[in-house]
Amino acid sequence: MTSRPIHVRNAWHVAGWAMDLAPETPFAITIAGTPVVVWRSAGGGVRALEDRCVHRLAPLSRGRCEGEALRCMYHGFVFGGDGVVTEIPGQTRIPVQARVRAFPVVERHSWLWIWPGDPALADPALIPPAVGFDHPDYILGRGQLDYAASAGLIHDNLCDFTHLSFVHSASFGANEEWARTRPKVTMLPRGIRFERWVRAQSGMRSRQEPVDVWSSYDYHVPGVLLMPSASYPVGTADRLGDAPPPPDLPATGVTFTSQAVTALTDHTSRYFFSWGPHRDHGDEALRDMLMGIAAQAFAEDKAMIEAQQAVIDRDPACQPMPADFDKGVVLYNRLVARLAREEGQGA
């Protein structure tokens, strides 16, 4: 993690919550070092352009929406949703080079997804199957945090739940079973799958009686965690021999969390998250309790990871020493490096 961070650009990056994008109001975000302006046009479509005017390089995010177009409010250049200048005030000839990059953007699962890489490769089928607020089966809450830290450090955190036993003993109430056992780790085409039973958990989510927890989640490039969770009577894990629970096995405490890490720059990141119960397993009150726990837990992560970044910044030559529970971290970082090489980044 001490080398320069690697960003996979041929991937769908979360730019924000769809419900937060006000109509005809430009929104600025930097994705993997690239400044982007996003806006919802008069017709309701979402557009994304490089956030700079071709004329004097003023930010288009300070512009004005006009129908389907965006006007730079420095000297009045008008840009279509494809990035091409359609009007220069007082000038009839528009140079062919008067255009900026347009980025593929998709509104799905309550998130705005932007593809900062080769637009010819922007397949919406590659958007990870998150659970959004339009999903009929879940009652969700949401939040986001900005980190003064590299996205890579957050990826490491989310690919290694050993830290739950120590960072989150006060919030999730996780015991040392999370640190002393190892998940099954499986490679996916563009991510990693983690599966495990965690036995006799009693503190997490204020449970009254201990339960066995089936924890299974996928971590997709460029940093999207999708995790259903369910609880079963103590002894279930032993009875199943650590095999996954069959779909028809009665469960309690069924929830789903979707989380996304977006690299803003090499050393700053934005973290989006939602969490809530299945409608058959909870209500708005439970959702609010879970979101309170999440707020505490993710603040614990943020404090630790930003402190970690400060240590790295003081001595960039210092290298981390891997442990055997870093398997998922290593495999994910190798996947990122391979995808970056395929993009021609030379990672």
C-alpha positions in Angstrom: 0.0 0.0 0.0 3.0 2.3 0.1 3.3 2.6 -3.7 1.1 5.0 -5.7 -2.6 3.7 -5.6 -3.9 1.9 -8.7 -7.3 2.9 -10.0 -9.2 0.6 -12.4 -10.9 3.0 -14.8 -12.8 0.5 -16.9 -15.3 -0.1 -14.2 -18.5 1.5 -12.9 -17.7 3.9 -10.0 -20.4 5.2 -7.7 -20.6 9.0 -8.0 -23.5 9.7 -5.5 -27.0 8.9 -4.4 -29.5 9.3 -7.3 -32.0 10.9 -4.9 -29.5 13.6 -4.0 -29.0 14.8 -7.6 -31.4 17.8 -7.7 -32.9 18.6 -11.2 -30.9 20.9 -13.3 -28.3 21.5 -10.6 -24.7 20.7 -11.6 -22.8 18.5 -9.1 -19.0 18.2 -9.0 -17.0 15.1 -8.0 -13.5 13.8 -8.7 -13.3 10.2 -9.6 -9.9 8.5 -9.6 -8.3 11.9 -10.1 -10.6 13.0 -12.9 -12.9 16.0 -12.2 -16.4 15.3 -13.4 -19.6 17.4 -13.5 -22.9 15.5 -13.2 -26.4 16.9 -13.8 -30.0 15.8 -14.3 -31.3 17.5 -17.4 -34.8 19.0 -17.9 -35.9 15.7 -19.4 -34.8 13.7 -16.4 -31.7 12.1 -17.9 -28.4 12.1 -16.2 -25.3 13.5 -17.9 -21.6 13.5 -17.0 -18.8 15.5 -18.5 -15.2 16.4 -17.7 -15.5 19.3 -15.3 -13.6 22.0 -17.4 -14.5 24.4 -20.1 -12.4 24.1 -23.3 -12.1 27.9 -23.4 -10.5 29.1 -20.2 -10.7 25.8 -18.2 -13.3 27.1 -15.8 -15.3 24.4 -14.0 -18.5 23.5 -15.7 -19.9 22.5 -12.3 -20.3 26.3 -11.8 -22.4 26.3 -14.9 -26.1 26.6 -15.7 -28.4 23.9 -16.9 -30.4 24.8 -20.1 -32.7 22.0 -21.2 -30.5 19.1 -22.1 -27.3 21.2 -22.2 -24.9 22.9 -19.8 -23.7 26.5 -20.2 -20.3 27.6 -18.8 -21.0 30.7 -16.7 -17.6 32.2 -17.4 -18.0 33.1 -21.1 -21.2 31.3 -22.0 -20.0 28.3 -24.0 -22.8 25.7 -24.2 -22.1 22.0 -24.0 -24.4 19.2 -25.1 -24.6 16.0 -23.1 -22.1 14.4 -25.5 -19.5 17.1 -24.5 -19.6 18.9 -27.8 -19.8 22.7 -27.8 -23.0 23.8 -29.5 -22.8 27.5 -28.9 -20.1 30.2 -28.5 -21.8 33.6 -27.9 -21.1 36.0 -30.7 -19.2 33.4 -32.8 -20.7 31.4 -35.6 -17.8 29.0 -36.3 -17.3 26.4 -33.6 -13.9 24.6 -33.8 -14.0 20.8 -34.2 -11.8 20.5 -31.1 -14.4 22.4 -29.0 -15.5 19.4 -26.9 -14.8 17.7 -23.6 -15.0 14.1 -22.5 -18.4 12.7 -21.9 -18.6 9.8 -19.5 -21.1 6.9 -19.6 -23.5 7.3 -16.6 -26.2 5.0 -15.4 -28.8 5.5 -12.6 -29.4 2.1 -10.9 -29.8 0.7 -7.4 -30.3 4.3 -6.1 -26.7 5.1 -7.1 -25.3 7.1 -10.0 -22.6 5.0 -11.7 -19.9 6.6 -13.9 -17.4 4.8 -16.2 -14.2 6.9 -16.3 -12.4 4.6 -18.7 -12.9 3.6 -22.3 -16.6 4.4 -23.1 -16.7 1.6 -25.8 -16.3 -0.9 -22.9 -19.0 0.6 -20.6 -21.4 -2.3 -20.4 -24.2 -1.7 -17.9 -24.3 -5.5 -17.3 -21.0 -5.0 -15.3 -22.8 -2.9 -12.7 -22.7 -4.9 -9.4 -26.2 -6.1 -8.3 -26.6 -3.8 -5.3 -29.9 -3.4 -3.4 -31.4 0.0 -3.8 -34.3 1.9 -2.2 -36.6 0.7 -5.0 -36.1 -3.0 -3.9 -39.4 -4.2 -2.5 -38.0 -6.6 0.0 -35.8 -4.4 2.1 -36.2 -1.4 4.4 -33.0 0.6 4.0 -31.2 3.5 5.5 -28.2 5.2 4.0 -25.1 7.4 4.6 -21.7 8.4 3.3 -18.3 9.4 4.7 -15.3 11.2 3.2 -11.9 9.7 4.1 -8.5 11.5 4.2 -7.0 8.2 3.0 -6.4 6.1 -0.1 -9.2 4.0 -1.3 -6.8 1.1 -1.3 -6.6 1.1 2.5 -10.4 0.9 2.6 -10.4 -2.0 0.2 -7.9 -3.8 2.5 -10.3 -3.2 5.4 -13.3 -4.6 3.6 -11.5 -7.6 2.3 -10.4 -8.7 5.8 -13.1 -8.9 8.5 -10.5 -10.0 11.1 -10.5 -6.4 12.3 -14.2 -6.8 13.4 -13.0 -8.4 16.7 -10.9 -5.4 17.6 -12.0 -2.3 15.8 -15.7 -3.0 16.2 -16.0 -4.8 19.6 -17.9 -1.8 20.9 -20.2 -1.3 17.9 -21.0 -4.6 16.2 -20.1 -6.4 19.4 -18.0 -8.9 17.4 -16.1 -11.5 19.4 -12.7 -13.0 18.6 -14.3 -15.7 16.5 -14.0 -13.3 13.6 -10.2 -13.1 14.1 -9.6 -16.8 14.9 -11.5 -18.3 11.9 -10.9 -17.9 8.2 -13.5 -17.4 5.5 -13.6 -19.4 2.3 -12.3 -17.0 -0.4 -13.3 -17.5 -4.0 -12.2 -15.5 -7.1 -15.0 -14.0 -9.2 -14.4 -12.5 -12.7 -14.3 -9.0 -11.3 -14.2 -9.5 -7.6 -13.8 -11.7 -4.6 -16.3 -13.8 -2.6 -16.0 -14.3 1.2 -18.0 -17.0 3.0 -18.0 -18.2 6.5 -20.0 -19.2 9.6 -19.3 -17.3 12.8 -20.5 -19.2 15.8 -22.3 -18.1 18.9 -22.5 -14.4 18.3 -24.5 -12.6 21.0 -23.5 -8.9 21.1 -23.9 -7.9 17.5 -27.1 -5.9 16.8 -28.1 -6.2 20.5 -29.1 -9.9 20.2 -30.5 -11.4 23.4 -29.5 -15.0 22.6 -26.4 -16.2 20.9 -26.8 -17.2 17.2 -24.7 -18.7 14.4 -24.2 -16.1 11.7 -23.8 -16.9 8.0 -21.6 -14.2 6.5 -21.3 -14.1 2.8 -20.3 -11.1 0.7 -18.9 -10.2 -2.7 -16.4 -7.4 -3.2 -16.4 -6.1 -6.7 -14.0 -3.9 -8.5 -13.6 -0.9 -8.1 -14.8 -1.3 -4.5 -18.4 -2.4 -4.1 -19.4 -4.6 -1.2 -22.7 -6.5 -1.4 -23.6 -8.5 1.7 -26.7 -10.4 2.8 -26.6 -11.7 6.3 -28.8 -14.1 8.3 -28.8 -15.8 11.7 -29.6 -19.3 12.8 -29.8 -21.2 16.1 -26.4 -22.1 17.7 -25.2 -25.4 16.4 -26.4 -24.9 12.9 -22.9 -24.3 11.6 -21.7 -27.5 13.2 -24.7 -29.5 11.9 -24.1 -28.3 8.4 -20.3 -29.0 8.6 -19.6 -25.3 7.7 -21.5 -25.7 4.4 -23.7 -22.7 3.3 -27.3 -22.8 4.7 -29.8 -24.1 2.2 -32.2 -21.5 0.9 -35.2 -23.2 2.6 -33.6 -23.2 6.1 -35.5 -20.9 8.4 -33.5 -17.8 9.3 -33.8 -14.8 11.5 -32.2 -11.3 11.3 -32.0 -11.2 7.5 -30.5 -8.0 6.3 -28.6 -6.6 3.3 -25.9 -3.9 3.1 -24.6 -2.3 -0.1 -21.4 -0.4 0.2 -19.2 1.5 -2.3 -15.7 3.0 -2.1 -15.0 5.7 -4.6 -11.4 6.9 -5.0 -11.6 10.7 -5.3 -7.8 11.3 -5.5 -4.8 9.1 -4.6 -5.2 10.1 -1.0 -8.9 10.9 -0.5 -12.0 8.7 -0.8 -15.8 8.7 -0.4 -17.6 5.8 1.2 -21.3 5.2 0.5 -23.4 2.6 2.4 -26.9 1.4 2.9 -28.2 -1.2 5.4 -31.5 -2.5 6.6 -33.7 -5.6 7.3 -35.8 -7.7 5.1 -39.4 -6.7 5.4 -40.2 -10.2 6.9 -37.5 -9.6 9.6 -37.8 -6.0 10.7 -39.2 -2.6 10.4 -38.2 1.1 10.3 -37.3 1.0 14.0 -34.8 -1.9 13.4 -33.5 -0.1 10.3 -32.8 3.0 12.4 -31.1 0.9 15.1 -28.9 -0.8 12.5 -28.0 2.6 11.0 -27.0 3.8 14.4 -24.7 0.9 14.8 -23.3 1.4 11.3 -22.6 5.1 12.0 -20.6 4.1 15.1 -18.8 1.2 13.3 -17.9 3.1 10.2 -16.6 6.1 12.3 -14.3 3.5 14.0 -13.0 2.4 10.6 -12.5 5.9 9.4 -10.5 6.9 12.5 -8.2 3.8 12.2 -7.7 4.1 8.4 -6.9 7.8 8.5 -4.4 7.2 11.3 -2.9 4.4 9.2 -2.6 6.7 6.2 -0.8 9.3 8.4 1.7 6.6 9.4 2.3 5.7 5.8 2.7 9.3 4.8 5.4 9.8 7.4 7.5 6.9 6.1 6.4 5.8 2.5 9.3 3.4 2.2 8.0 1.2 5.1 6.3 -2.0 3.8 3.5 -3.9 5.5 4.1 -7.5 6.6 1.3 -9.9 5.4 -0.4 -12.4 7.7 -2.2 -15.6 6.6 -5.6 -13.9 6.9 -4.6 -11.4 4.2 -5.5 -13.9 1.5 -8.5 -11.9 0.3 -6.6 -8.6 0.4 -3.8 -10.1 -1.7 -6.2 -11.6 -4.2 -8.2 -8.4 -4.6 -5.0 -6.3 -5.0 -3.7 -8.7 -7.6 -7.0 -8.5 -9.5 -6.9 -4.7 -9.5 -3.3 -4.8 -10.7 -4.2 -7.2 -13.5 -7.2 -5.1 -14.7 -5.0 -2.0 -14.6 -2.4 -3.7 -16.7 -5.0 -4.7 -19.2 -6.0 -1.1 -19.5 -2.4 -0.3 -20.3 -1.6 1.5 -17.0 1.6 -0.6 -16.5 0.6 -1.5 -13.0 
